[in-house]
């Protein structure tokens, strides 16, 4: 019985993050999100259809298309900037807070990895 309880506990820790993101949809991202961590300034706004507008460290990205894969943990979020897909990761901390990393270097990590060239931002939904 103790083995079974241990197995359930381990399974819950392994699969819980995937289940949380798997339940999220694009409607959970609706609206404008702004950086709150104080190190990297930026905002991202999900517009009608599959368009997004972003500002990262003062660089204004005009409305553009994006792709998003909620089946991955963290979520893969890629934005088309001037014909080039800029790769990113996204993870919900709670319903109104996300962690977002944009890989300006072009090489996406499978998890959040702090880098001078690939900033990580904690963003809050602007209400």
C-alpha positions as CSV (number, residue, x, y, z in Angstrom):
1,X,0.0,0.0,0.0
2,X,2.8,2.4,0.8
3,X,4.4,1.7,-2.6
4,X,1.2,2.5,-4.3
5,X,0.9,5.8,-2.4
6,X,4.5,6.6,-3.3
7,X,3.8,5.8,-7.0
8,X,0.7,8.1,-7.1
9,X,2.7,10.9,-5.5
10,X,5.6,10.6,-7.9
11,X,3.2,10.4,-10.9
12,X,1.4,13.5,-9.7
13,X,4.6,15.5,-9.5
14,X,5.8,14.3,-12.9
15,X,2.5,14.9,-14.9
16,X,0.9,17.8,-13.0
17,X,2.7,20.6,-15.0
18,X,1.7,18.9,-18.2
19,X,-1.9,18.7,-17.1
20,X,-2.1,22.3,-16.1
21,X,-0.8,23.6,-19.5
22,X,-2.8,21.0,-21.4
23,X,-6.0,22.5,-20.0
24,X,-5.0,26.0,-21.2
25,X,-6.2,27.4,-24.6
26,X,-5.6,30.5,-26.5
27,X,-8.6,32.2,-24.8
28,X,-6.6,32.0,-21.5
29,X,-4.0,34.3,-23.1
30,X,-6.5,36.9,-24.4
31,X,-5.6,40.5,-23.6
32,X,-2.4,42.4,-22.8
33,X,0.4,41.1,-20.6
34,X,3.2,43.3,-19.2
35,X,6.6,42.5,-17.7
36,X,6.7,42.7,-13.9
37,X,10.1,41.4,-13.0
38,X,12.0,44.7,-13.4
39,X,14.9,43.3,-15.3
40,X,13.4,43.0,-18.9
41,X,10.7,45.4,-20.0
42,X,8.1,44.3,-22.4
43,X,4.5,43.6,-23.2
44,X,2.6,41.3,-25.4
45,X,-1.0,41.6,-26.6
46,X,-3.0,38.9,-28.2
47,X,-5.2,40.4,-30.9
48,X,-8.1,39.1,-33.0
49,X,-7.3,35.9,-34.9
50,X,-3.8,34.5,-34.6
51,X,-2.0,37.8,-34.3
52,X,0.1,39.2,-31.5
53,X,1.8,42.6,-30.9
54,X,4.9,42.8,-28.7
55,X,7.4,45.2,-27.2
56,X,10.6,43.7,-25.8
57,X,13.3,46.0,-24.3
58,X,11.9,48.9,-26.3
59,X,11.8,47.0,-29.6
60,X,8.3,47.4,-31.1
61,X,7.1,44.4,-33.1
62,X,4.1,45.2,-35.3
63,X,1.1,42.9,-35.3
64,X,2.2,39.6,-36.6
65,X,1.2,35.9,-36.7
66,X,2.2,33.4,-34.2
67,X,2.0,29.6,-33.6
68,X,1.5,28.0,-30.2
69,X,1.7,24.4,-29.0
70,X,-0.2,23.9,-25.7
71,X,0.7,20.1,-25.8
72,X,4.3,20.9,-24.8
73,X,5.5,21.8,-21.4
74,X,6.5,24.5,-21.2
75,X,4.3,25.8,-24.1
76,X,6.1,26.5,-27.3
77,X,5.2,30.0,-28.5
78,X,6.8,31.3,-31.8
79,X,6.3,34.7,-33.4
80,X,6.8,35.6,-37.0
81,X,9.1,38.7,-37.1
82,X,9.9,40.0,-40.5
83,X,9.4,36.6,-42.1
84,X,11.5,34.8,-39.5
85,X,10.1,32.7,-36.7
86,X,11.4,33.8,-33.3
87,X,11.1,30.9,-30.9
88,X,9.9,31.2,-27.4
89,X,8.6,29.3,-24.3
90,X,5.6,30.2,-22.2
91,X,4.4,28.8,-18.9
92,X,1.4,29.8,-16.7
93,X,2.3,30.6,-13.1
94,X,-1.3,31.3,-12.4
95,X,-4.3,32.5,-14.4
96,X,-3.0,36.1,-14.6
97,X,0.8,35.5,-14.6
98,X,3.0,33.9,-17.2
99,X,6.7,33.3,-17.6
100,X,7.9,34.0,-21.1
101,X,11.3,33.5,-22.7
102,X,12.1,34.7,-26.2
103,X,15.1,33.1,-27.9
104,X,16.6,35.9,-29.9
105,X,19.7,33.8,-30.5
106,X,17.4,31.5,-32.6
107,X,18.1,28.3,-30.6
108,X,15.2,27.2,-28.4
109,X,15.9,25.4,-25.2
110,X,13.5,22.7,-24.0
111,X,13.2,24.5,-20.7
112,X,13.7,28.0,-19.3
113,X,17.4,28.8,-19.3
114,X,18.7,32.2,-18.2
115,X,20.8,33.9,-20.8
116,X,21.9,37.4,-21.5
117,X,20.7,37.1,-25.2
118,X,17.5,35.2,-24.4
119,X,15.6,37.1,-21.8
120,X,13.0,35.6,-19.4
121,X,10.1,37.8,-18.4
122,X,7.4,37.3,-15.8
123,X,4.3,39.0,-17.2
124,X,1.0,39.9,-15.6
125,X,-2.3,40.3,-17.4
126,X,-3.2,44.0,-17.6
127,X,-6.8,44.4,-16.4
